[in-house]
């Protein structure tokens, strides 16, 4: 079944979503809503499903396994997670060899972990690698 463009009259295929001549959308518009936005009856075929990351899981992973970088990897920041793990290995080596500085290294690393955990727990604009807000 063929249809024609409402604006220029060009004959279109039944599956066409826009006119190749005038680029007018051939989707049937439904009545406008109260806030003057148009609603279309066709289903968008190029939608991407997004899996929203949980803020509770992020906070739990950073609080318990933050030194391993797992919280960053959960959010999709793989490079940052691997760098964090590498930093933990270096801090662990320094912790082993610098006996006089063990207390300060431990306190500093724990405070840094606490700060990152609180950032993800309290910041309403915290996002994952795709830019999606945490739920």
C-alpha positions in Angstrom: 0.0 0.0 0.0 1.4 3.4 -1.0 0.7 6.7 0.6 1.5 10.3 -0.3 3.2 13.1 1.5 0.8 15.5 3.1 3.0 18.5 2.3 4.2 18.0 -1.3 2.1 15.0 -2.6 5.1 12.7 -3.4 4.1 9.1 -3.5 5.8 7.2 -0.6 6.2 3.5 0.3 4.0 2.2 3.1 7.0 1.9 5.4 8.4 5.4 4.8 8.7 7.6 7.9 9.6 10.8 6.1 9.3 12.2 2.6 12.6 12.0 0.6 11.8 15.2 -1.3 10.7 17.7 1.4 11.8 15.7 4.5 8.4 16.0 6.2 7.7 13.4 8.8 4.9 11.0 7.7 4.2 9.8 11.2 0.6 10.5 12.2 0.5 13.1 14.9 -1.9 12.6 17.8 -3.6 15.6 19.4 -1.2 17.8 21.4 -1.1 17.6 25.2 -1.7 20.4 27.6 2.0 21.4 27.6 2.0 21.7 23.8 4.2 18.7 23.1 3.4 16.5 20.1 3.0 12.8 20.6 3.7 10.4 17.8 2.0 7.0 17.4 5.0 5.3 15.7 7.5 3.3 17.7 11.1 4.5 17.6 13.3 1.7 16.3 16.7 3.2 17.3 16.2 3.3 21.0 18.9 2.1 23.3 18.0 0.4 26.6 19.9 1.9 29.5 20.6 0.1 32.7 20.6 2.6 35.4 23.3 2.1 38.1 22.2 2.0 41.7 23.7 4.6 44.1 23.5 2.1 47.0 25.5 -0.5 45.1 28.1 2.1 44.2 28.4 3.3 47.8 28.7 -0.2 49.1 31.3 -1.2 46.6 33.4 1.9 47.3 33.1 1.5 51.1 34.0 -2.2 51.1 36.2 -2.7 48.1 37.2 0.8 47.1 40.9 0.0 47.3 40.4 -2.5 44.5 38.7 0.0 42.1 35.6 -2.2 41.8 33.2 0.8 42.4 34.7 2.6 39.4 34.5 -0.5 37.3 30.8 -1.0 38.2 30.2 2.6 36.9 32.1 1.8 33.7 35.2 3.7 34.4 37.5 0.7 33.8 40.7 2.7 33.3 40.2 4.6 36.5 39.4 1.3 38.3 42.6 -0.3 37.1 44.6 2.8 38.0 43.1 2.7 41.5 44.0 -0.9 41.9 47.6 -0.2 40.8 47.7 2.7 43.3 46.6 0.4 46.0 49.4 -2.0 45.2 52.0 0.8 45.3 50.5 2.1 48.6 50.6 -1.5 49.9 54.3 -1.8 49.0 55.1 1.5 50.7 53.1 0.4 53.7 55.2 -2.7 53.9 58.6 -1.0 53.5 58.1 2.3 55.2 57.5 1.2 58.8 57.7 4.7 60.2 55.0 6.0 57.9 52.5 3.1 58.2 50.0 4.9 60.4 49.9 8.0 58.1 49.7 6.0 54.9 46.8 4.0 56.4 44.9 7.0 57.6 45.5 9.0 54.4 44.3 6.1 52.2 41.3 5.5 54.5 40.3 9.2 54.4 40.6 9.2 50.6 38.3 6.1 50.4 35.8 7.8 52.8 35.8 10.9 50.7 35.0 9.1 47.5 32.3 7.0 49.2 30.7 10.2 50.6 30.9 11.8 47.2 28.8 9.1 45.6 26.5 8.8 48.6 25.7 12.6 48.8 26.2 14.1 45.4 22.8 14.1 43.5 24.7 14.8 40.2 26.9 11.7 40.3 26.9 9.9 37.0 28.2 6.7 35.4 30.4 6.5 32.3 27.4 7.0 29.9 26.4 10.2 31.7 23.3 8.6 33.3 22.4 9.8 36.8 22.7 7.2 39.6 19.3 6.0 40.9 
